[in-house]
């Protein structure tokens, strides 16, 4: 899961805990000691637990089973590791390979007709070229 996913999970969990505490206060003040109060309190805990587990399961499913979620995880890994392990080919307009690079490479996206990437601590810029990238993702 990404940092954003954990933040969302933390916010949902905090909200559920606050609402659970408020519900407990409401139950304790408005119900006399009885079995009904115990079952109501147990119900509040079960609902809160179900919401937290459901939030985690939903976020886990999103980040492992959807293409957009998987891309988000790979993008985060690329940002944290300064690129992905990949092989890139720089192609001219005729499709001929000008240069090939292999290693941890961070490609900068743009739409200006040029290719920019960082490789071994250097920034490379190729104008009027195309880039073919083959990344090793898990």
C-alpha positions as CSV (number, residue, x, y, z in Angstrom):
1,X,0.0,0.0,0.0
2,X,1.2,3.5,-0.7
3,X,1.8,6.3,1.9
4,X,-1.4,7.9,0.7
5,X,-3.2,4.6,1.3
6,X,-1.9,4.4,4.8
7,X,-2.9,8.0,5.5
8,X,-6.4,7.3,4.3
9,X,-6.6,4.2,6.5
10,X,-5.3,6.2,9.5
11,X,-7.9,8.9,9.0
12,X,-10.7,6.4,8.7
13,X,-9.5,4.5,11.7
14,X,-9.2,7.7,13.8
15,X,-12.7,8.7,12.8
16,X,-14.1,5.3,13.7
17,X,-12.3,5.4,17.1
18,X,-13.7,8.9,17.8
19,X,-17.3,7.9,16.8
20,X,-16.9,4.7,18.9
21,X,-15.9,6.7,22.0
22,X,-18.8,9.1,21.5
23,X,-21.2,6.1,21.1
24,X,-19.8,4.6,24.3
25,X,-20.4,7.9,26.1
26,X,-23.9,8.0,24.8
27,X,-24.7,4.4,25.7
28,X,-23.2,4.8,29.2
29,X,-25.2,8.0,30.0
30,X,-28.5,7.0,28.5
31,X,-28.9,3.4,29.5
32,X,-29.1,1.9,32.9
33,X,-26.9,-1.1,33.8
34,X,-28.5,-3.9,32.0
35,X,-28.0,-6.6,29.4
36,X,-29.2,-4.2,26.8
37,X,-26.4,-1.8,27.5
38,X,-23.8,-4.6,27.3
39,X,-25.2,-5.8,24.0
40,X,-25.3,-2.3,22.6
41,X,-21.7,-1.7,23.7
42,X,-20.7,-5.0,22.1
43,X,-22.5,-4.0,18.9
44,X,-20.7,-0.7,18.8
45,X,-17.4,-2.4,19.1
46,X,-18.3,-5.0,16.4
47,X,-19.4,-2.3,14.0
48,X,-16.3,-0.2,14.6
49,X,-14.0,-3.3,14.2
50,X,-15.9,-4.2,11.0
51,X,-15.5,-0.7,9.6
52,X,-11.7,-0.7,10.3
53,X,-11.2,-4.2,8.8
54,X,-13.4,-3.2,5.8
55,X,-11.4,-0.1,5.2
56,X,-8.1,-2.0,5.3
57,X,-9.5,-4.8,3.1
58,X,-10.8,-2.3,0.6
59,X,-7.5,-0.4,0.4
60,X,-5.5,-3.6,0.2
61,X,-7.7,-4.8,-2.6
62,X,-7.4,-1.5,-4.5
63,X,-3.6,-1.4,-4.3
64,X,-3.1,-5.1,-5.2
65,X,-5.9,-6.0,-7.6
66,X,-6.5,-2.9,-9.7
67,X,-4.2,-1.6,-12.4
68,X,-4.4,2.0,-11.1
69,X,-3.5,0.9,-7.6
70,X,-0.6,-1.2,-8.8
71,X,0.6,1.8,-10.9
72,X,0.4,4.0,-7.8
73,X,2.6,1.5,-5.8
74,X,5.1,1.3,-8.6
75,X,5.2,5.1,-9.0
76,X,5.9,5.4,-5.3
77,X,8.7,2.8,-5.4
78,X,10.2,4.6,-8.4
79,X,10.1,7.9,-6.5
80,X,11.6,6.4,-3.3
81,X,14.3,4.5,-5.1
82,X,15.2,7.3,-7.6
83,X,13.9,5.2,-10.6
84,X,13.2,1.7,-11.6
85,X,15.5,-1.1,-12.7
86,X,15.0,-1.0,-16.5
87,X,16.5,-1.0,-19.9
88,X,15.8,1.9,-22.2
89,X,16.6,2.3,-25.9
90,X,16.8,5.7,-27.4
91,X,15.4,5.6,-31.0
92,X,15.8,8.1,-33.8
93,X,12.9,9.1,-36.0
94,X,13.5,6.1,-38.3
95,X,13.3,3.7,-35.3
96,X,16.9,2.8,-35.2
97,X,18.5,2.4,-31.8
98,X,20.9,5.2,-31.1
99,X,21.9,4.2,-27.5
100,X,20.9,1.7,-24.9
101,X,21.1,2.1,-21.1
102,X,20.5,-0.5,-18.4
103,X,20.2,0.1,-14.7
104,X,18.2,2.2,-12.2
105,X,16.8,4.9,-14.4
106,X,14.4,7.7,-13.6
107,X,12.5,8.9,-16.7
108,X,10.9,12.4,-16.6
109,X,7.6,12.6,-18.5
110,X,7.1,15.5,-20.9
111,X,5.3,16.3,-24.1
112,X,7.9,18.7,-25.6
113,X,9.5,16.4,-28.2
114,X,12.5,15.4,-26.1
115,X,13.5,12.6,-23.7
116,X,14.9,13.4,-20.2
117,X,16.1,10.8,-17.7
118,X,18.6,10.4,-14.8
119,X,21.1,7.6,-15.0
120,X,24.2,7.0,-12.7
121,X,23.9,10.5,-11.2
122,X,23.7,12.2,-14.6
123,X,20.8,13.8,-16.5
124,X,20.5,12.8,-20.1
125,X,18.4,14.8,-22.6
126,X,17.8,13.6,-26.2
127,X,15.9,15.8,-28.6
128,X,13.7,14.6,-31.5
129,X,14.0,11.0,-30.3
130,X,11.8,8.3,-28.9
131,X,12.3,6.2,-25.9
132,X,11.6,2.5,-25.5
133,X,11.5,1.4,-21.8
134,X,11.5,-2.1,-20.5
135,X,11.2,-2.0,-16.7
136,X,11.6,-4.8,-14.3
137,X,8.6,-4.5,-12.0
138,X,7.4,-7.1,-9.6
